[in-house]
Amino acid sequence: MLTKRIIPCLDIKDGRTVKGVNFVDLRDAGDPVELATRYTLEGADELVFLDISATEQKRKTLADLVLRVAAALDIPFTVGGGISSVEDAKILLQNGADKVSINSAAVRRPELINELADAFGSQCVVVAIDAKEIEGQWFVHLVGGKVPTPIDLMDWAREAEIRGAGEILFTSMDHDGTKNGFANATLLELTQTVNIPIIASGGAGNTKHFVDAFKRGKADAALAASVFHFCEISIPQLKETLKKENIAIRIIK
Amino acid sequence: MKTVIVDYDAGNIKSLQFSLERLGVHAQLTTDAELISKADKVIFPGQGEASSAMKKLKSTGLDLLIPKLKQPVLGICVGMQLLCDKTEEGDTKGLGIIPAHVRRFPNTVKVPQMGWNTVSHQGENLFKGIENECYMYLVHSYFVPIISTTTARSDYAGLYSVAVQKNNFYGVQFHPEKSSKDGLRLLENFLKI
């Protein structure tokens, strides 16, 4: 049976993780490879690296990091941040990334989704969508949520699927950082709108929130950052809880 | 022992090379027919769309070479699908080694299947020392149905083949290079054949 995925997200700036982590046994909490290895051993099913320093001159740093991650990791990982062309994606995929995540660039130029899917296959293309609820309707936002658009979340998800997205990473800006749980009703609507996997993001605060994202939101995967970085939730315990709730999950022995 | 990876621009090869390096094997990426013919082990990876992958194979003549190989050959993901007679993806004729018609998952499930699925097998050959109902990482929209040469199966919209074997040709639908310790063990088993 296909299992639900737990995905820690690492924010990367200039080749280092930011926001900090407080794992006691890490020699260097800023080293993405060390942190990624730690999550892999704990049972993370996949990892996302989001480069928030993604400017042209930083591309090389990111490509080098991707290569180091690929050398150390034996689970899949996605890289996102500032990817706006087939060339951008190619260097990351050639260095060992399994998927690339695109966001603002895809909204500005939706053909990018087709181009990436044609060049590398849909399985490589994650369309990340940041959205916010305004008077009962969800609107897509750009540039890390700073710039609102008139685009409806469901319309955009549908278009992304048609253009060849292999997966959607949906972040609710209303829930992100609140630790009050994922946007389950909207997740459910998304899973009924498109027939590609949905990664839930934004709002994880405790293990029950993950149970809800899978049971009520019907998400295929759930992503979180700080609750994992600050050891508020341990991945092995989270997975045991999910298993007890009869959610299909990969348990490492 | 010489291990080669068939080079036809088939996606993420780095992870596969890194996995093999963990096993102490440096696998050369090549399109060279002579190198491939003389290798002890041949790995035939694959990702992306089947018809364009097949076109690339044809452009280098590898479509004629691969079926003639006598040493152990391991097809991975689309590589395994291309070992089959034909695939619904792009209505593509395959290499005709494994007697199967590759089909698309029905829309009753999410397509692509993406993630870790349980794999049931008999613990033989590639699966020696790997627990039954192990987890492997899969990402695919097309599948090989259960056939007489199926050696492992998973369930997604019903049971289907995630590993097949015919003579010296082995195929796995999952990505062993992305499937943690069990995946690495499987690669090790292949190298030991």
Interface residues (C-beta under 8 A of the other chain):
Chain A: M1 L2 T3 K4 R5 T40 D45 E46 L67 A70 A71 D74 I75 P76 L93 Q94 N95 G96 A97 D98 D118 F120 G121 S122 Q123 C124 G166 E167 N195 I196 P197 D220 A221 R250 I252
Chain B: G11 N12 K14 S15 F18 S19 R22 Q47 G48 E49 N107 K110 V111 P112 Q113 M114 G115 W116 N117 T118 Y135 Y137 L138 V139 H140 S141 D155 Y156 H175 E177 K178 S179 S180 K181 G183 L184
